[in-house]
Amino acid sequence: MDWLHHIFQKSPEIALFLSLAAGYLIGQIKFGKFQLGGVGGSLLAAVVISQAGVTIDNGVKSVMFAVFIYAVGYDSGPQFFNSLNRKTLREIAMALFLAVSALVTVVVCAKIFGLNKGLAAGLAGGALTQSAIIGTAGDAIARLGLPADEVKSLQSDVAIAYAVTYVFGSLGAIIVCVNILPKFMGQSLRDASIDAEKALAGDTVVRGPGQLSALPELVGRAYRVGPAAGRQIAELELSQNDTITIERIRRAGKAIEPRPDIVLQKDDFVLIVGRREGMVDIAPLIGTEVADADGMSLVMQTRQGVFTRKGMNHTTIAAVRTTVDRDMRHGVFVEGATRAGQPLPILPETKLEHGDVITFYGSPKDTKRAVDAAGYELPYSIKTDFIYMGVGLVLGLLIGLIVVRMGGIPLTLGSGGGCLLAGLLFGWMRGKHPMYGVMPSAASRLLQDFGLAAFVAVVGLNSGLQAVVTVKQSGMTIFLLGVFVTLFPLLLTMLFGRYVLRYNNAALLAGALSGSRSANPAFGGVLDKAESAVPTVPFAITYAIANVLLTLLGPLVVGLV
C-alpha cells in the first residue's frame, strides 16, 4: 500500500482517473436488474482508492462541478423559462415537503439515540449531502453562549458525523432516484423522457441517436414518363399542391432545364423530390419508376434559417405559404422548426415567431434562396463559443458569492446554484438569439458526464478515508442513522410526489426528487439513464429552493435538539 500511496502523492490525478475508469466498469455490472451506473460506481471506487491515502485539491472539485451544472442549465434554459407558470407550484411543494420531512427525521433520530447538537447537525449535512449545513450549524453552535471548549467539541462532531454519512448520502440518493423510482413508477427514465419530449413536440416522433424513420417524409424518385406525356411541369406540381417538385429532366440523353412551362414527352426521364404523400399520388400519373438513370443524380441540402422576415411575426405556416410567391418557395420544403431549442410541429396552424429556427430541404440554390427570404442563415458549427461560456461561468460563480443574511442566517445559492442559474439564463438567450453562444450537443454532453464523474470521484477520494476511520472509532450507529436519514425522506417524498402531486412521468419525478434533495450525483445518474434534458426542468426549480431550505436545517437542528 505504501508504494501506491507514494504514486498518488506524486501524481494525485492518477487516483482521479483510476476512480473514473474503475467506477464506470463497476457501474456496468448488473446485479439482477439493478445497475449502479457510472456515477455511483465512481463514488464507490473513489472511496476504496482513498484508503491508500490521497488528496485532490478541492479546486478541482469546484471546477468540475461548475462546468457540469452550467452545461446542464445551458441545455435546459429555454425549456425551463417556458415552463415557469402555476404548474411549478408542484416543485415548490415537493422541495418544501422533503426539507420538512428531513428535519423531523433528523430531530427524532437525535432524540431517540441521544445525539448531541453537533452530531445531529453533521448527520443532517452528510445524509442530505448539503455541505452548507456544516457552516450554518457551526455558526449557530458558536452563538449558543457555551464555553469555548464545548463549542469546539460540538463543531468537531459536526464534521465527524458529516464525514461518516456523506458517502452513503450521495450513493443512497442515486439508488432511490435512478433505480428504485423507475421500478416504482413502472417506467424507465429513457421511455419517460421520450414521452415527455413527444408531449413538448406536439406528439412529433422523437428518435434517439442513430435512429431514422423507415418511411422518411421527404423522398426522391426517378421515373420514365408515360401517362404524363403532353402535360406541363407546373400543371403536375400544382396537382399535388406543390408537395412535389420536378428537379431533373433528361430527353434523348440530354439534360433539359425543368421550367414550369416545359411539356413532358414520352420516355423522358424525370427526377421528382417531395413529400411522401405527394409522391405516392403522383407516381401513377407520371409513368414507370426506374432505379437509376444517367445524369439524374442531384445533391440535396438542408439549411437552417432564423426567421426574422418583417411583417410576418406570429404568422401561421399556412399564411406564410399563401403570402410568399410560388417562385420563391418552389423546390423548398420545411423539414423542421424549433423555438428556443424546442421542436415545433409542422402544421398549417402553427404560428412562426421571430427567432424560430427553420430547417429547409432542397437543392443548394433553392435552400439558399429560402433562407435569405426567411431571415438569415444559421451557420453549422461544431466549435464551442468559449467567450460566451466563460462569461456565463464567471457570472454564475459571482452570483454564488452573494450572501444574504436573514435573522442572522446566511443564505446563498453557492457556486452550484449560481452556475445553474447562469446556465439557464445563457441557454435561454442562446435560444432567442441562436447566432451566439454555440455549444454543440456532443460538447455539452462531455462537460456534463466528465464534470459530474470527476466531481463525485474527488468527493469520494477526499472524504472516504476519514469516513472509514471514524466508523471504526465510533461504531456503526452514526453510519446507520445516516442511511435512514438518507433514504426515509427521499422515499416519503417520492410517494408524496406520485400520489399527492400527481407526477405521472418517471423522468420528471426523478428530476424533481433529486433537486429537492440537492443531490447532484443522483441528478447526474438520472440524466445518464434518461439520455435527455427533460428531468432538468423540475430539477432546476427544486434545486434552487432546496439549496435555501436545506441550508436552513443547520441552525434549526441545533435549536431543536
C-alpha positions as CSV (number, residue, x, y, z in Angstrom):
1,M,0.0,0.0,0.0
2,D,3.0,2.3,0.7
3,W,4.1,2.2,-3.0
4,L,0.5,3.1,-4.1
5,H,0.4,6.0,-1.6
6,H,3.8,7.2,-2.9
7,I,2.5,7.2,-6.5
8,F,-0.7,9.1,-5.5
9,Q,1.3,11.6,-3.6
10,K,3.5,12.4,-6.6
11,S,0.5,12.3,-9.1
12,P,-2.9,12.5,-7.4
13,E,-4.6,12.9,-10.8
14,I,-3.8,9.2,-11.3
15,A,-6.1,8.4,-8.5
16,L,-8.8,10.6,-10.1
17,F,-8.7,8.9,-13.5
18,L,-8.3,5.4,-11.9
19,S,-11.5,6.1,-10.0
20,L,-13.3,7.1,-13.2
21,A,-12.2,4.0,-15.1
22,A,-12.9,1.6,-12.3
23,G,-16.1,3.3,-11.4
24,Y,-17.6,3.1,-14.9
25,L,-16.5,-0.5,-15.1
26,I,-18.3,-1.2,-11.8
27,G,-21.3,0.8,-12.9
28,Q,-21.8,-1.6,-15.9
29,I,-22.1,-4.7,-13.7
30,K,-25.7,-5.8,-13.3
31,F,-26.9,-7.4,-10.1
32,G,-30.2,-8.9,-11.3
33,K,-32.0,-5.9,-12.7
34,F,-30.0,-3.5,-10.5
35,Q,-27.2,-1.5,-12.1
36,L,-25.3,1.2,-10.2
37,G,-24.2,3.3,-13.2
38,G,-21.0,5.2,-13.8
39,V,-21.7,8.0,-11.2
40,G,-22.4,5.7,-8.3
41,G,-19.6,3.3,-9.4
42,S,-17.1,6.2,-9.5
43,L,-18.1,7.2,-5.9
44,L,-17.6,3.7,-4.6
45,A,-14.3,3.2,-6.5
46,A,-13.0,6.6,-5.1
47,V,-13.8,5.6,-1.5
48,V,-11.9,2.3,-1.9
49,I,-8.9,4.1,-3.6
50,S,-8.9,6.8,-0.9
51,Q,-7.8,4.2,1.6
52,A,-4.3,4.3,0.1
53,G,-4.1,7.9,1.2
54,V,-4.7,10.5,-1.5
55,T,-6.0,14.1,-1.5
56,I,-7.2,16.0,-4.5
57,D,-7.3,19.8,-4.4
58,N,-10.8,21.0,-3.7
59,G,-10.4,23.5,-6.6
60,V,-10.6,20.5,-9.0
61,K,-14.0,19.6,-7.5
62,S,-15.2,23.1,-7.7
63,V,-14.2,23.5,-11.4
64,M,-15.7,20.1,-12.4
65,F,-19.0,20.8,-10.7
66,A,-19.2,24.3,-12.1
67,V,-18.8,23.2,-15.8
68,F,-21.2,20.2,-15.1
69,I,-24.0,22.3,-13.7
70,Y,-23.6,25.2,-16.2
71,A,-23.8,22.8,-19.1
72,V,-27.0,21.2,-17.6
73,G,-28.6,24.6,-17.2
74,Y,-27.5,25.7,-20.7
75,D,-29.2,22.7,-22.3
76,S,-32.4,23.3,-20.3
77,G,-32.6,27.1,-20.2
78,P,-35.3,27.5,-23.0
79,Q,-37.4,24.7,-21.7
80,F,-37.1,26.0,-18.1
81,F,-38.2,29.5,-18.7
82,N,-41.0,28.4,-21.0
83,S,-42.3,26.2,-18.1
84,L,-42.4,28.9,-15.4
85,N,-46.1,29.1,-14.6
86,R,-48.5,28.0,-11.9
87,K,-47.6,24.4,-12.6
88,T,-44.3,25.0,-10.8
89,L,-46.2,25.0,-7.5
90,R,-45.7,21.2,-7.6
91,E,-42.0,21.6,-7.5
92,I,-42.1,24.2,-4.7
93,A,-44.4,21.8,-2.7
94,M,-42.0,18.9,-3.2
95,A,-38.9,20.7,-2.1
96,L,-40.7,22.0,1.0
97,F,-42.1,18.6,1.8
98,L,-38.6,16.9,1.6
99,A,-37.0,19.6,3.8
100,V,-39.6,19.4,6.5
101,S,-39.6,15.6,6.5
102,A,-35.8,15.5,6.6
103,L,-35.8,17.9,9.6
104,V,-38.3,15.9,11.5
105,T,-36.4,12.6,10.7
106,V,-33.1,14.1,12.0
107,V,-34.6,15.5,15.2
108,V,-36.5,12.3,16.0
109,C,-33.3,10.2,15.4
110,A,-31.3,12.6,17.6
111,K,-33.8,12.4,20.4
112,I,-34.1,8.6,20.3
113,F,-30.3,7.9,20.1
114,G,-29.2,10.7,22.4
115,L,-27.1,12.6,19.8
116,N,-25.7,16.0,20.8
117,K,-26.3,19.1,18.7
118,G,-23.1,18.7,16.7
119,L,-23.6,15.0,15.7
120,A,-27.2,15.8,14.8
121,A,-26.3,18.7,12.6
122,G,-23.5,16.7,11.0
123,L,-25.9,13.8,10.4
124,A,-28.2,16.2,8.6
125,G,-25.4,17.7,6.5
126,G,-23.9,14.4,5.4
127,A,-27.0,12.3,4.9
128,L,-28.6,15.1,2.9
129,T,-25.3,16.0,1.2
130,Q,-25.8,19.6,2.0
131,S,-22.3,20.9,2.8
132,A,-23.6,24.3,3.7
133,I,-25.2,22.9,6.9
134,I,-21.7,22.5,8.4
135,G,-21.2,26.2,8.1
136,T,-24.7,27.3,9.3
137,A,-24.7,24.7,12.1
138,G,-21.2,25.7,13.3
139,D,-22.2,29.3,13.3
140,A,-25.4,28.5,15.3
141,I,-23.4,26.5,17.8
142,A,-21.0,29.4,18.3
143,R,-23.9,31.6,19.2
144,L,-25.2,29.4,22.0
145,G,-23.1,31.1,24.6
146,L,-21.3,27.8,25.6
147,P,-17.8,27.5,26.9
148,A,-15.1,27.7,24.1
149,D,-14.0,24.0,24.6
150,E,-17.6,22.8,24.4
151,V,-18.2,24.8,21.2
152,K,-15.1,23.4,19.6
153,S,-16.1,19.9,20.6
154,L,-19.6,20.2,19.1
155,Q,-18.2,21.8,15.9
156,S,-15.8,18.9,15.6
157,D,-18.7,16.5,16.0
158,V,-20.5,18.2,13.1
159,A,-17.5,17.4,10.8
160,I,-17.2,13.8,12.1
161,A,-20.8,12.9,11.5
162,Y,-20.8,14.7,8.2
163,A,-17.7,12.6,7.0
164,V,-19.3,9.3,8.2
165,T,-22.7,9.9,6.5
166,Y,-21.8,11.8,3.3
167,V,-20.7,8.9,1.2
168,F,-23.9,7.0,1.6
169,G,-25.8,10.2,1.4
170,S,-24.6,10.6,-2.2
171,L,-24.9,6.9,-3.0
172,G,-28.4,6.4,-1.4
173,A,-29.9,9.3,-3.4
174,I,-28.5,7.7,-6.6
175,I,-30.1,4.3,-5.7
176,V,-33.5,5.9,-5.0
177,C,-33.7,8.3,-7.9
178,V,-32.0,6.1,-10.6
179,N,-33.0,2.6,-9.6
180,I,-36.0,2.5,-7.1
181,L,-38.1,5.3,-8.6
182,P,-38.3,3.9,-12.2
183,K,-39.3,0.5,-10.9
184,F,-41.9,2.1,-8.6
185,M,-43.3,4.0,-11.5
186,G,-43.1,1.0,-13.9
187,Q,-41.4,3.2,-16.5
188,S,-37.8,3.5,-17.4
189,L,-36.2,7.0,-17.3
190,R,-35.5,6.9,-21.0
191,D,-39.0,5.9,-22.0
192,A,-40.4,8.5,-19.7
193,S,-38.2,11.2,-21.3
194,I,-39.3,10.2,-24.8
195,D,-43.0,10.5,-23.7
196,A,-42.3,14.0,-22.2
197,E,-40.4,15.1,-25.4
198,K,-43.3,13.9,-27.5
199,A,-45.7,16.0,-25.5
200,L,-43.5,19.1,-25.8
201,A,-43.1,18.5,-29.6
202,G,-46.9,18.1,-30.2
203,D,-46.7,14.3,-30.5
204,T,-43.9,14.5,-33.1
205,V,-41.9,11.3,-33.1
206,V,-38.7,11.7,-31.1
207,R,-35.9,9.5,-32.2
208,G,-32.8,8.5,-30.3
209,P,-29.2,8.8,-31.5
210,G,-28.7,6.9,-34.7
211,Q,-32.4,6.2,-35.2
212,L,-34.1,7.0,-38.6
213,S,-37.6,6.6,-39.9
214,A,-38.2,3.6,-42.2
215,L,-40.6,5.9,-44.1
216,P,-38.8,9.3,-44.4
217,E,-41.2,12.2,-45.1
218,L,-39.1,13.7,-47.9
219,V,-38.0,11.3,-50.7
220,G,-36.7,11.4,-54.2
221,R,-37.8,9.1,-57.1
222,A,-36.9,8.7,-60.8
223,Y,-39.5,7.8,-63.5
224,R,-39.8,7.1,-67.2
225,V,-42.6,9.3,-68.5
226,G,-45.7,7.6,-69.7
227,P,-49.1,8.9,-68.9
228,A,-47.7,12.3,-68.1
229,A,-46.6,12.9,-71.7
230,G,-48.1,16.2,-73.0
231,R,-48.5,17.8,-69.6
232,Q,-46.7,20.8,-68.3
233,I,-44.4,20.6,-65.2
234,A,-46.3,23.4,-63.5
235,E,-49.6,21.6,-64.0
236,L,-48.3,18.3,-62.5
237,E,-46.7,20.1,-59.5
238,L,-49.9,22.1,-58.8
239,S,-52.0,18.9,-59.0
240,Q,-50.3,17.8,-55.7
241,N,-50.5,21.3,-54.0
242,D,-46.7,21.8,-54.5
243,T,-45.9,18.8,-52.3
244,I,-43.5,17.6,-55.1
245,T,-41.0,19.3,-57.4
246,I,-39.6,18.0,-60.7
247,E,-35.9,18.7,-60.3
248,R,-34.3,17.0,-63.3
249,I,-35.4,16.1,-66.9
250,R,-33.4,14.0,-69.5
251,R,-34.7,13.8,-73.0
252,A,-32.8,11.6,-75.5
253,G,-29.7,11.6,-73.3
254,K,-29.7,15.4,-72.9
255,A,-30.5,17.4,-69.8
256,I,-33.3,20.0,-70.0
257,E,-33.9,22.8,-67.6
258,P,-37.2,22.0,-65.7
259,R,-39.0,25.3,-66.3
260,P,-42.7,25.5,-65.3
261,D,-43.8,25.7,-69.0
262,I,-41.8,22.6,-70.2
263,V,-44.1,19.9,-71.6
264,L,-43.0,16.4,-70.9
265,Q,-42.7,13.8,-73.7
266,K,-43.0,10.1,-73.7
267,D,-39.8,8.3,-72.5
268,D,-38.4,11.4,-70.8
269,F,-36.6,10.6,-67.5
270,V,-37.6,12.8,-64.6
271,L,-36.4,13.1,-61.1
272,I,-39.1,14.1,-58.6
273,V,-38.4,15.2,-55.0
274,G,-41.1,15.9,-52.4
275,R,-43.2,14.7,-49.5
276,R,-44.2,11.1,-49.4
277,E,-47.9,11.6,-49.7
278,G,-47.5,13.7,-52.8
279,M,-45.0,11.2,-54.3
280,V,-47.5,8.3,-53.8
281,D,-50.3,10.2,-55.6
282,I,-48.1,11.5,-58.5
283,A,-46.4,8.2,-59.3
284,P,-49.3,6.7,-61.3
285,L,-49.7,9.9,-63.3
286,I,-46.1,10.0,-64.4
287,G,-45.1,6.6,-65.5
288,T,-42.8,3.7,-64.6
289,E,-40.3,4.2,-61.7
290,V,-36.7,3.4,-62.6
291,A,-33.8,2.5,-60.2
292,D,-31.4,5.0,-61.8
293,A,-30.8,7.0,-65.0
294,D,-27.6,8.7,-66.2
295,G,-27.3,12.3,-65.2
296,M,-30.3,12.2,-62.9
297,S,-28.5,12.3,-59.6
298,L,-28.9,15.5,-57.5
299,V,-27.3,16.6,-54.3
300,M,-29.8,17.9,-51.8
301,Q,-29.1,20.1,-48.8
302,T,-30.6,21.1,-45.5
303,R,-30.0,24.7,-44.3
304,Q,-31.1,26.3,-41.1
305,G,-32.5,29.9,-41.2
306,V,-33.5,32.2,-38.4
307,F,-37.0,33.5,-39.1
308,T,-36.9,37.4,-38.9
309,R,-39.0,38.3,-42.0
310,K,-40.6,41.7,-41.4
311,G,-44.4,41.9,-41.0
312,M,-44.7,38.1,-40.5
313,N,-44.2,37.7,-36.8
314,H,-46.8,35.4,-35.2
315,T,-48.0,34.3,-38.7
316,T,-49.2,30.7,-39.3
317,I,-47.3,28.4,-41.6
318,A,-50.4,28.3,-43.9
319,A,-50.5,32.1,-44.0
320,V,-46.8,32.2,-44.8
321,R,-47.3,29.7,-47.6
322,T,-50.1,31.8,-49.2
323,T,-48.2,35.1,-48.8
324,V,-44.9,34.1,-50.3
325,D,-44.7,34.0,-54.0
326,R,-44.7,30.4,-55.6
327,D,-41.5,31.0,-57.4
328,M,-39.8,31.9,-54.1
329,R,-40.9,28.7,-52.4
330,H,-40.6,26.4,-55.4
331,G,-38.4,23.4,-54.7
332,V,-38.1,24.2,-51.0
333,F,-39.6,22.0,-48.2
334,V,-39.8,22.8,-44.5
335,E,-38.1,19.8,-42.8
336,G,-38.4,21.1,-39.2
337,A,-38.6,24.1,-36.9
338,T,-37.5,24.9,-33.4
339,R,-38.3,27.6,-30.9
340,A,-35.7,28.3,-28.2
341,G,-34.3,24.8,-28.8
342,Q,-37.7,23.0,-28.6
343,P,-39.2,21.4,-31.7
344,L,-42.4,22.8,-33.3
345,P,-45.0,20.7,-35.0
346,I,-45.0,21.4,-38.8
347,L,-48.8,22.0,-39.0
348,P,-50.7,24.6,-41.1
349,E,-52.0,26.3,-37.9
350,T,-48.5,26.5,-36.2
351,K,-47.5,30.2,-35.7
352,L,-44.0,31.2,-36.5
353,E,-42.3,33.8,-34.3
354,H,-39.2,35.9,-34.9
355,G,-36.2,33.9,-33.7
356,D,-37.6,30.5,-34.7
357,V,-35.1,28.3,-36.5
358,I,-36.4,26.7,-39.6
359,T,-34.7,23.8,-41.4
360,F,-35.2,23.9,-45.2
361,Y,-34.7,21.0,-47.5
362,G,-34.0,21.2,-51.2
363,S,-31.3,21.9,-53.8
364,P,-28.4,24.2,-52.6
365,K,-29.7,27.0,-54.8
366,D,-33.3,26.7,-53.6
367,T,-32.5,26.4,-49.9
368,K,-30.2,29.5,-50.1
369,R,-33.0,31.5,-51.6
370,A,-35.4,30.3,-48.9
371,V,-33.0,31.1,-46.0
372,D,-32.4,34.6,-47.4
373,A,-36.1,35.2,-47.7
374,A,-36.9,33.9,-44.2
375,G,-34.2,36.0,-42.4
376,Y,-30.6,34.9,-42.2
377,E,-28.7,31.7,-42.3
378,L,-27.6,30.0,-39.1
379,P,-24.2,28.5,-40.0
380,Y,-23.4,25.0,-38.9
381,S,-20.6,24.9,-36.4
382,I,-19.0,22.3,-34.1
383,K,-16.9,24.8,-32.3
384,T,-17.9,25.9,-28.8
385,D,-18.2,29.6,-28.2
386,F,-15.8,29.8,-25.2
387,I,-16.3,33.6,-24.9
388,Y,-20.0,33.1,-24.2
389,M,-19.4,30.0,-22.0
390,G,-16.6,31.8,-20.0
391,V,-18.7,34.9,-19.3
392,G,-21.6,32.6,-18.2
393,L,-19.4,30.7,-15.8
394,V,-17.9,33.9,-14.4
395,L,-21.3,35.4,-13.8
396,G,-22.6,32.2,-12.2
397,L,-19.6,32.0,-9.8
398,L,-20.1,35.7,-8.9
399,I,-23.8,35.0,-8.1
400,G,-22.7,32.1,-5.9
401,L,-20.6,34.6,-3.8
402,I,-23.6,36.6,-2.9
403,V,-24.7,36.0,0.7
404,V,-28.0,37.4,2.2
405,R,-28.5,37.2,5.9
406,M,-32.0,36.7,7.3
407,G,-32.3,36.6,11.0
408,G,-28.5,36.1,11.3
409,I,-28.7,33.0,9.0
410,P,-26.5,33.3,5.9
411,L,-28.4,32.3,2.7
412,T,-26.6,31.8,-0.6
413,L,-27.1,29.9,-3.8
414,G,-23.4,28.8,-3.7
415,S,-21.3,28.1,-6.8
416,G,-23.6,25.3,-7.9
417,G,-26.8,27.3,-7.7
418,G,-25.1,30.3,-9.3
419,C,-23.7,28.4,-12.3
420,L,-27.1,26.6,-12.8
421,L,-28.9,29.9,-12.8
422,A,-26.3,31.4,-15.3
423,G,-26.5,28.3,-17.5
424,L,-30.3,28.6,-17.6
425,L,-30.1,32.3,-18.5
426,F,-27.4,31.9,-21.1
427,G,-29.1,28.9,-22.7
428,W,-32.4,30.8,-22.9
429,M,-30.6,33.8,-24.5
430,R,-29.0,31.4,-27.0
431,G,-32.4,30.1,-27.9
432,K,-33.6,33.6,-28.5
433,H,-30.5,34.7,-30.4
434,P,-29.1,31.5,-32.0
435,M,-26.2,33.2,-33.8
436,Y,-24.4,33.4,-30.5
437,G,-23.2,31.0,-27.8
438,V,-22.7,27.8,-29.8
439,M,-22.2,24.7,-27.7
440,P,-22.7,21.5,-29.8
441,S,-24.7,18.8,-28.0
442,A,-21.7,16.5,-28.0
443,A,-19.5,19.1,-26.3
444,S,-22.3,19.8,-23.7
445,R,-22.6,16.1,-23.0
446,L,-18.9,15.7,-22.4
447,L,-18.9,18.6,-20.0
448,Q,-21.8,17.1,-18.1
449,D,-20.5,13.5,-18.0
450,F,-16.9,14.3,-17.2
451,G,-17.7,17.2,-14.9
452,L,-20.1,15.2,-12.7
453,A,-18.0,12.0,-12.7
454,A,-14.8,13.9,-11.7
455,F,-16.7,15.9,-9.0
456,V,-18.1,12.7,-7.4
457,A,-14.7,11.0,-7.6
458,V,-13.0,13.9,-5.8
459,V,-15.6,13.8,-3.1
460,G,-15.0,10.1,-2.6
461,L,-11.2,10.4,-2.6
462,N,-11.2,13.3,-0.1
463,S,-13.8,12.0,2.4
464,G,-13.6,8.2,2.0
465,L,-10.6,7.6,4.3
466,Q,-11.9,9.9,7.1
467,A,-15.4,8.3,6.9
468,V,-14.0,4.7,7.2
469,V,-11.6,5.7,10.1
470,T,-14.4,7.4,12.0
471,V,-16.8,4.5,11.6
472,K,-14.1,2.2,13.1
473,Q,-13.7,4.5,16.0
474,S,-17.3,5.4,16.8
475,G,-19.1,2.3,15.7
476,M,-21.8,2.0,13.1
477,T,-24.6,3.9,14.9
478,I,-24.0,7.2,13.1
479,F,-23.5,5.5,9.8
480,L,-26.7,3.5,10.1
481,L,-28.6,6.6,11.1
482,G,-27.2,8.3,8.0
483,V,-28.6,5.5,5.9
484,F,-32.0,6.0,7.4
485,V,-31.9,9.8,7.1
486,T,-30.8,9.5,3.5
487,L,-33.5,7.0,2.4
488,F,-36.6,7.7,4.5
489,P,-37.3,11.4,3.5
490,L,-36.5,10.5,-0.1
491,L,-38.9,7.6,-0.3
492,L,-41.6,9.5,1.6
493,T,-41.2,12.5,-0.8
494,M,-41.3,10.1,-3.8
495,L,-44.7,8.8,-2.6
496,F,-45.9,12.4,-1.9
497,G,-44.9,13.4,-5.4
498,R,-46.6,10.4,-7.0
499,Y,-49.9,10.3,-5.2
500,V,-50.4,13.8,-3.9
501,L,-48.7,16.0,-6.5
502,R,-49.7,13.6,-9.3
503,Y,-46.4,13.1,-11.1
504,N,-47.2,10.6,-13.8
505,N,-43.8,10.7,-15.6
506,A,-40.8,9.0,-14.1
507,A,-38.2,11.3,-15.6
508,L,-39.9,14.4,-14.3
509,L,-40.4,13.0,-10.9
510,A,-36.8,11.8,-10.7
511,G,-35.6,15.3,-11.7
512,A,-37.8,17.0,-9.1
513,L,-36.8,14.5,-6.4
514,S,-33.1,14.7,-6.9
515,G,-33.4,18.5,-7.0
516,S,-35.4,18.6,-3.8
517,R,-32.5,16.8,-2.1
518,S,-29.9,19.0,-3.8
519,A,-28.5,15.6,-4.9
520,N,-26.2,16.5,-7.8
521,P,-24.7,13.0,-8.2
522,A,-28.2,11.5,-8.3
523,F,-29.3,14.0,-10.8
524,G,-26.3,13.1,-13.0
525,G,-27.3,9.5,-12.8
526,V,-30.8,10.4,-13.8
527,L,-29.5,12.3,-16.8
528,D,-27.3,9.4,-17.8
529,K,-30.2,7.0,-17.8
530,A,-32.7,9.4,-19.3
531,E,-30.4,10.4,-22.2
532,S,-32.3,13.6,-22.3
533,A,-32.5,17.1,-20.7
534,V,-36.2,16.5,-19.7
535,P,-35.5,16.0,-16.0
536,T,-33.6,19.3,-15.8
537,V,-36.7,21.5,-15.7
538,P,-38.2,20.2,-12.4
539,F,-34.7,19.7,-11.1
540,A,-33.7,23.4,-11.7
541,I,-36.7,24.6,-9.8
542,T,-36.5,22.2,-6.8
543,Y,-32.7,22.5,-6.6
544,A,-32.8,26.3,-6.2
545,I,-35.4,26.1,-3.5
546,A,-33.7,23.1,-1.7
547,N,-30.4,25.0,-1.6
548,V,-32.1,27.6,0.6
549,L,-34.4,25.2,2.7
550,L,-31.7,22.6,3.4
551,T,-29.2,25.2,4.4
552,L,-31.6,26.4,7.0
553,L,-31.7,23.0,8.6
554,G,-28.3,23.6,10.3
555,P,-29.5,26.2,12.8
556,L,-32.9,24.5,13.1
557,V,-31.4,21.2,14.1
558,V,-29.1,22.9,16.6
559,G,-32.1,24.8,18.1
560,L,-34.4,21.8,18.2
561,V,-32.0,19.0,19.5
